[in-house]
Amino acid sequence: MFGKRRYWRSSFGGCCIGSLLCCVSPAIAAPEITAIAATGATQLPLNDSGGTPIIQKAADVQVSTIASSGLTLSVTPESLTKVDGSSIAIQFLIVADGAGQPSSTAFITDANSTYSFSTGTAGTDNFDLYIKYTPAQFQDPGNYATTIQLTVEDNP
């Protein structure tokens, strides 16, 4: 009534598959970013703007990735702030390295939104980060500060 069954253990098959998976797993590397404050970025002009926008180079930025789809660089919204003073909203823009100062109309991302810039291929790229801000006509005098947070991630 009960037939004999034979089971064959084969550890070689599992080992082979494990080895195969190890061999074909891709190398994973995170994208890289380097940012250096531009000349004058630590001494931004606030006076005598008459309430008109000021555009200033903030940093030299280098990004790199091995992802064939490129990467996305994001800048978190920040403001120039002063203790017991009015804050000043900042907009961000990435341009090609050495492209020169962009026009005021080139800054299209709202100051309260994260600014994102994407590349489409693997490699290393150099860019300039510009900021645009508009002090009030009679801006509170004193020391203002901000921290610009840059993040980078590979595109899917």
C-alpha positions in Angstrom: 0.0 0.0 0.0 2.8 2.4 0.7 5.4 2.6 -2.0 9.0 3.4 -1.4 10.2 6.9 -2.1 13.7 7.9 -2.5 14.9 11.4 -1.8 18.2 12.7 -3.0 19.9 15.5 -1.2 22.1 17.6 -3.3 24.0 20.4 -1.6 25.9 21.1 -4.8 22.8 22.6 -6.5 22.2 25.2 -3.8 25.8 26.1 -3.6 25.9 26.7 -7.3 22.9 29.0 -7.3 24.3 30.9 -4.3 27.6 31.4 -6.2 25.7 32.4 -9.3 23.8 35.1 -7.4 26.9 36.4 -5.8 28.6 36.7 -9.2 25.8 38.6 -10.9 24.9 41.0 -8.0 25.7 44.6 -9.1 28.2 46.8 -7.4 26.3 49.5 -5.5 27.8 52.9 -5.1 26.2 56.0 -3.7 26.3 59.2 -5.7 28.7 61.8 -4.4 28.5 65.6 -3.9 31.0 68.3 -3.1 30.1 71.9 -2.5 32.4 74.8 -1.8 31.1 78.2 -0.8 31.6 80.8 -3.5 33.6 84.0 -2.9 31.2 86.5 -1.3 28.7 83.9 -0.3 29.4 84.5 3.4 29.0 88.3 3.1 25.7 88.8 1.2 24.6 92.3 0.5 21.4 93.3 2.2 21.5 97.1 2.2 20.5 99.5 -0.5 18.6 97.0 -2.6 15.5 99.1 -2.6 13.4 96.0 -2.3 14.7 94.6 -5.6 15.9 91.0 -6.0 19.6 90.2 -5.5 21.2 87.3 -7.3 24.4 85.8 -5.8 26.5 82.8 -6.5 26.4 80.6 -3.4 28.6 77.6 -4.2 30.6 75.6 -6.7 29.0 72.1 -6.8 30.4 68.9 -8.1 28.2 65.7 -8.4 29.1 62.3 -9.6 27.3 58.9 -10.1 27.9 55.6 -11.8 24.1 55.2 -12.4 23.4 55.2 -16.2 20.2 57.2 -15.5 22.0 60.0 -13.8 21.1 61.6 -10.5 18.9 64.2 -8.9 20.3 67.1 -6.7 17.8 68.7 -4.3 18.1 71.9 -2.3 15.9 72.2 0.8 14.0 75.5 1.2 15.6 77.8 3.7 15.5 81.5 4.6 18.1 84.0 5.7 17.2 84.5 9.4 18.1 86.9 12.1 17.3 86.6 15.8 14.4 89.0 16.5 14.3 90.0 12.9 12.4 89.4 9.7 13.5 86.4 7.6 14.3 86.7 3.9 13.1 84.0 1.6 15.6 82.4 -0.8 15.2 80.8 -4.2 17.8 78.4 -5.7 19.0 77.7 -9.2 21.7 75.3 -10.6 23.5 76.4 -13.8 26.3 74.9 -15.8 29.8 75.7 -14.3 31.0 79.1 -15.5 27.7 79.9 -17.3 27.4 83.3 -15.5 24.7 84.9 -13.4 21.2 83.8 -14.4 18.4 86.3 -14.9 15.8 86.9 -12.2 13.2 85.2 -14.3 15.2 81.9 -14.4 14.3 81.2 -10.8 11.0 79.5 -11.2 10.8 77.2 -8.1 8.9 78.9 -5.2 11.0 79.9 -2.2 9.0 77.5 0.0 9.5 74.5 -2.3 12.4 72.0 -2.6 14.5 72.8 -5.7 15.5 69.8 -7.8 17.9 69.4 -10.7 18.5 66.2 -12.6 21.2 64.8 -14.9 20.5 62.0 -17.4 23.7 60.1 -17.5 26.5 58.6 -15.4 29.6 60.7 -14.8 30.9 63.8 -13.0 29.4 67.2 -13.5 30.3 70.7 -12.2 27.7 73.3 -11.5 27.2 76.7 -9.9 24.5 77.2 -7.3 22.9 80.6 -7.3 20.5 82.1 -4.8 17.9 84.9 -5.3 16.6 86.9 -2.4 14.8 90.2 -2.0 15.5 92.2 1.2 12.8 94.6 2.3 13.4 98.2 1.3 14.2 99.0 5.0 15.5 95.6 6.0 16.5 95.1 9.7 20.3 95.6 10.0 22.4 93.0 11.6 23.7 89.5 11.0 21.6 87.0 9.0 22.4 83.3 8.6 21.3 80.2 6.8 22.4 76.7 6.1 21.9 75.4 2.5 21.2 71.6 2.6 22.0 69.7 -0.6 21.1 66.1 -1.1 21.8 63.8 -4.1 20.4 60.5 -5.1 20.6 58.2 -8.2 17.7 58.4 -10.6 15.7 55.1 -10.9 
